[in-house]
Amino acid sequence: MDTTIFLITLVLAVIMAFGLLDILLKIRNSLESQAKKLGRDQAIKDYFLDTPRKSQSPYKLGTGGLTMWEVIEVHLMEQNMKPIELAEKAGISTGTLSDLKSGRLKNPSFKLLEKVADVLNIDMNEFRGLS
């Protein structure tokens, strides 16, 4: 009887240990995923924040292959604004922003860019030379 109880206890302990290990692995993977995203976001932010604006704008020479959405995303982060707020303030649909983000909207109109630039309070030249 003592051996049976010991074996059952041992089996339960092993099952619990595997469950705990699984939870820990999920947490680690989640943290690694967040770290990668933060690293990418920080790299983009550093590129723009460490570069002079206006008269010495880096956009005149190109942006090193950044997409238009990444430029917009940097300014959204700087202003602590969400894309839905940008859409509401600019009077454009969230679908249009989604198309811009995904790359489905390859040649946005001047009027659209003007609305986005006005809300983000940036110069239209920031969108020049983007890939």
Secondary structure, DSSP 8 states (H G I E B T S, - for coil): -HHHHHHHHHHHHHHHHHHHHHHHHHHHHHHHHHHHHHHHHHHHHHHHHTS--GGG-GGGG--SS--HHHHHHHHHHHTT--HHHHHHHHT--HHHHHHHHHT---S--HHHHHHHHHHHT--GGGGTT--
